[in-house]
Amino acid sequence: MSTSSLRPPLAGEVVSRLRDAVASGRWTVGERIPPEHELVTEFGVSRGTLREAVKALAHTGVLEVLRGDGTYVRATSEISGTAQRVYREHSDEDVLQARFALDTQTARLAARAADAAVVSELRSLLQQRCAAWAARDFEAWSAADWAFHLRVAEASGNLLLFELYDSFGDVFHGTKMVQRLEDGFDGCLTAGHDDLVDAIAAGDADAAVRTVIANLDYCMGWVPAR
């Protein structure tokens, strides 16, 4: 069998190069990628091959082709793109129920793996979170809250779990989660936050899981009835 016959299809190579350009930050989320004729020249492939590759990444949600406008980056990876495309079609209750699975596992693993530096970083993020809530700066509050939960996921040490959790970012903290703006909602709830950090600092995985469940139960109570 010749060496050339072992080469991957050209479209597959182009998919990899497009994916790498997005992952490396060459093209950021929301940015329009270069026009077709420029990419054809850069990659040295036909328009048909390029379109096949773009179509493949559009199917996973990484790219979006807007007819008459161009092709835009919508996610940084296939996991992120698929999560955003699929889970936006589900209810707030469905999303929160998915969080029970992810948040409890990241908390359990973080309690076993996190060190003092991570605990300090988590406490700092919670200070930012509560300061933003007190100032009624909901955008800053949401950013700090998400950064906290994402750091817990990262501290789990499971890179696949972290990437999956990260892929939910816009869904977990997007416009759908309007309960954070309702009168009476506690934006500085200790359950799942301060209590979680205490459990992580103590290396108590079971306590970490319990406080996460308490937080999500509270949030579930603010989800509108179907």
MIBA-314691 format. One record per residue (C-alpha): residue number from 1; residue in one letter; y negated, x negated, z. Coordinates in Angstrom, 3 decimals, padded with zeros to 6 digits, always signed. Last residue first. Layout:
    k  r        py        px        pz
  NUM  a         Y         X         Z
...
***
This chain:
    k  r        py        px        pz
  226  r  -024.153  +043.418  +032.972
  225  a  -025.778  +043.072  +036.398
  224  p  -028.619  +040.586  +036.543
  223  v  -027.696  +037.193  +038.041
  222  w  -029.445  +036.625  +041.350
  221  g  -026.307  +036.961  +043.485
  220  m  -024.594  +034.413  +041.294
  219  c  -027.188  +031.884  +042.421
  218  y  -026.156  +032.361  +046.051
  217  d  -022.475  +032.082  +045.171
  216  l  -023.340  +028.931  +043.229
  215  n  -024.992  +027.378  +046.271
  214  a  -022.173  +028.321  +048.644
  213  i  -019.601  +026.982  +046.173
  212  v  -021.435  +023.661  +046.030
  211  t  -021.535  +023.546  +049.845
  210  r  -017.792  +024.094  +050.095
  209  v  -016.955  +021.465  +047.461
  208  a  -018.947  +018.771  +049.250
  207  a  -017.343  +019.742  +052.559
  206  d  -013.910  +019.215  +051.014
  205  a  -014.905  +015.853  +049.527
  204  d  -016.217  +014.415  +052.808
  203  g  -017.352  +010.870  +052.009
  202  a  -020.012  +011.166  +054.701
  201  a  -022.795  +010.346  +052.226
  200  i  -021.284  +012.839  +049.773
  199  a  -021.215  +015.524  +052.458
  198  d  -024.829  +014.843  +053.407
  197  v  -025.777  +014.896  +049.716
  196  l  -024.108  +018.283  +049.343
  195  d  -025.925  +019.684  +052.360
  194  d  -029.228  +018.551  +050.848
  193  h  -028.264  +020.114  +047.472
  192  g  -025.363  +022.532  +047.084
  191  a  -026.573  +024.508  +050.069
  190  t  -030.043  +023.310  +051.072
  189  l  -031.866  +025.937  +049.018
  188  c  -035.184  +024.528  +047.857
  187  g  -035.880  +026.932  +044.990
  186  d  -035.138  +029.936  +047.197
  185  f  -035.431  +033.076  +045.047
  184  g  -037.602  +035.670  +046.802
  183  d  -039.766  +036.520  +043.825
  182  e  -037.858  +035.715  +040.642
  181  l  -038.629  +032.456  +038.824
  180  r  -035.325  +030.749  +039.551
  179  q  -033.492  +033.871  +038.375
  178  v  -034.592  +033.173  +034.798
  177  m  -031.530  +031.077  +033.969
  176  k  -031.525  +032.045  +030.307
  175  t  -034.589  +029.896  +029.552
  174  g  -032.604  +026.705  +029.906
  173  h  -031.302  +024.952  +033.003
  172  f  -027.571  +025.541  +032.755
  171  v  -027.612  +026.129  +028.990
  170  d  -029.963  +023.290  +028.092
  169  g  -027.995  +020.870  +030.214
  168  f  -024.487  +022.051  +029.371
  167  s  -023.686  +018.921  +027.354
  166  d  -024.482  +016.831  +030.407
  165  y  -021.543  +018.392  +032.223
  164  l  -019.191  +017.503  +029.366
  163  e  -020.545  +013.973  +029.241
  162  f  -020.141  +013.594  +033.003
  161  l  -016.590  +014.960  +032.929
  160  l  -015.715  +012.488  +030.177
  159  l  -017.324  +009.625  +032.081
  158  n  -015.453  +010.317  +035.312
  157  g  -017.173  +008.165  +037.924
  156  s  -018.154  +011.208  +039.966
  155  a  -021.576  +009.588  +040.388
  154  e  -022.459  +010.739  +036.874
  153  a  -021.840  +014.360  +037.856
  152  v  -023.943  +013.913  +040.989
  151  r  -026.666  +012.358  +038.839
  150  l  -026.534  +015.390  +036.520
  149  h  -026.970  +017.722  +039.460
  148  f  -030.021  +015.823  +040.680
  147  a  -031.568  +015.416  +037.226
  146  w  -031.151  +019.169  +036.743
  145  d  -033.030  +019.927  +039.943
  144  a  -035.747  +017.394  +039.118
  143  a  -036.291  +018.855  +035.642
  142  s  -036.196  +022.444  +036.914
  141  w  -038.758  +021.690  +039.604
  140  a  -041.006  +019.880  +037.134
  139  e  -040.953  +022.901  +034.830
  138  f  -041.340  +025.304  +037.733
  137  d  -044.509  +023.716  +039.060
  136  r  -045.060  +026.234  +041.832
  135  a  -046.566  +023.411  +043.944
  134  a  -043.996  +024.067  +046.663
  133  w  -041.276  +024.059  +043.988
  132  a  -042.489  +020.718  +042.645
  131  a  -042.442  +019.174  +046.116
  130  c  -038.972  +020.614  +046.698
  129  r  -037.552  +019.033  +043.552
  128  q  -039.271  +015.699  +044.040
  127  q  -037.814  +015.447  +047.541
  126  l  -034.426  +016.438  +046.117
  125  l  -034.646  +013.653  +043.547
  124  s  -035.340  +011.143  +046.314
  123  r  -032.325  +012.348  +048.279
  122  l  -030.121  +011.852  +045.218
  121  e  -031.399  +008.315  +044.696
  120  s  -030.682  +007.418  +048.317
  119  v  -027.159  +008.818  +048.040
  118  v  -026.606  +006.814  +044.854
  117  a  -027.727  +003.611  +046.556
  116  a  -025.510  +004.319  +049.574
  115  d  -022.356  +004.533  +047.423
  114  a  -020.731  +007.384  +045.514
  113  a  -016.976  +007.338  +044.835
  112  r  -015.106  +009.795  +047.041
  111  a  -017.928  +012.247  +047.602
  110  a  -018.760  +011.937  +043.899
  109  l  -015.211  +013.028  +042.997
  108  r  -015.398  +016.246  +045.004
  107  a  -018.955  +016.999  +043.843
  106  t  -018.021  +016.488  +040.175
  105  q  -015.007  +018.772  +040.657
  104  t  -016.940  +021.528  +042.393
  103  d  -019.737  +021.400  +039.851
  102  l  -017.480  +021.669  +036.796
  101  a  -015.234  +024.536  +037.816
  100  f  -017.888  +026.600  +039.573
   99  r  -020.235  +025.817  +036.689
   98  a  -018.051  +027.790  +034.300
   97  q  -018.588  +030.807  +036.539
   96  l  -022.319  +030.216  +036.282
   95  v  -022.167  +030.280  +032.497
   94  d  -020.086  +033.462  +032.406
   93  e  -022.515  +035.168  +034.794
   92  d  -025.494  +034.141  +032.685
   91  s  -023.801  +035.798  +029.710
   90  h  -022.220  +034.041  +026.752
   89  e  -023.578  +033.335  +023.265
   88  r  -025.538  +030.383  +024.542
   87  y  -022.172  +028.958  +025.483
   86  v  -020.985  +028.414  +021.930
   85  r  -023.848  +026.637  +020.194
   84  q  -024.983  +024.657  +023.223
   83  a  -021.458  +023.593  +024.089
   82  t  -020.614  +022.696  +020.485
   81  g  -023.706  +020.572  +020.098
   80  s  -023.217  +018.767  +023.381
   79  i  -019.581  +017.966  +022.650
   78  e  -020.381  +016.960  +019.069
   77  s  -023.037  +014.564  +020.304
   76  t  -026.796  +014.131  +020.655
   75  a  -027.721  +017.710  +019.844
   74  r  -030.013  +019.655  +017.498
   73  v  -031.083  +016.987  +014.988
   72  y  -032.832  +018.589  +012.027
   71  t  -032.070  +018.869  +008.325
   70  g  -034.794  +019.890  +005.900
   69  d  -037.283  +022.634  +005.076
   68  g  -036.209  +024.683  +002.051
   67  r  -032.951  +025.683  +003.687
   66  l  -032.858  +024.694  +007.318
   65  v  -029.802  +022.524  +007.929
   64  e  -028.987  +022.067  +011.596
   63  l  -027.385  +018.905  +012.938
   62  v  -025.300  +018.117  +016.024
   61  g  -024.005  +021.697  +016.226
   60  t  -020.376  +020.959  +015.369
   59  h  -020.624  +022.735  +011.997
   58  a  -023.885  +020.941  +011.255
   57  l  -022.072  +017.641  +011.722
   56  a  -019.484  +018.582  +009.100
   55  k  -022.149  +019.965  +006.746
   54  v  -024.083  +016.713  +006.963
   53  a  -020.962  +014.773  +005.993
   52  e  -020.191  +017.045  +003.040
   51  r  -023.826  +016.889  +001.941
   50  l  -023.708  +013.092  +001.969
   49  t  -020.536  +013.029  -000.117
   48  g  -021.973  +015.483  -002.645
   47  r  -025.240  +013.569  -002.897
   46  s  -023.255  +010.465  -003.833
   45  v  -022.946  +007.420  -001.616
   44  g  -024.788  +004.139  -001.125
   43  f  -025.625  +004.818  +002.512
   42  e  -029.323  +003.937  +002.255
   41  t  -029.760  +005.333  -001.267
   40  v  -028.092  +008.647  -000.469
   39  l  -030.019  +008.727  +002.816
   38  e  -033.353  +008.412  +001.022
   37  h  -032.468  +011.052  -001.583
   36  e  -031.402  +013.510  +001.117
   35  p  -034.608  +013.469  +003.099
   34  p  -034.824  +011.506  +006.342
   33  i  -033.752  +013.322  +009.533
   32  r  -035.983  +016.002  +011.022
   31  e  -036.539  +015.548  +014.737
   30  g  -035.688  +018.199  +017.329
   29  v  -033.273  +015.949  +019.180
   28  t  -034.083  +012.319  +018.396
   27  w  -033.382  +010.302  +015.267
   26  r  -032.909  +006.570  +015.775
   25  g  -031.882  +007.442  +019.297
   24  s  -028.633  +005.478  +019.268
   23  a  -026.533  +008.653  +019.455
   22  v  -028.350  +010.199  +016.488
   21  a  -028.004  +007.148  +014.244
   20  d  -024.392  +006.715  +015.395
   19  r  -023.546  +010.287  +014.375
   18  l  -025.101  +009.764  +010.941
   17  r  -023.130  +006.561  +010.474
   16  s  -019.889  +008.153  +011.655
   15  v  -020.363  +011.201  +009.410
   14  v  -021.085  +008.832  +006.515
   13  e  -017.806  +007.018  +007.085
   12  g  -015.939  +010.322  +007.207
   11  a  -017.585  +011.417  +003.961
   10  l  -016.407  +008.176  +002.350
    9  p  -012.785  +008.918  +003.202
    8  p  -011.221  +006.395  +005.586
    7  r  -009.979  +003.123  +004.043
    6  l  -006.215  +002.618  +004.021
    5  s  -005.944  +003.127  +000.241
    4  s  -008.414  +000.287  -000.264
    3  t  -006.126  -002.145  +001.527
    2  s  -003.359  -001.452  -000.979
    1  m  +000.000  +000.000  +000.000
***
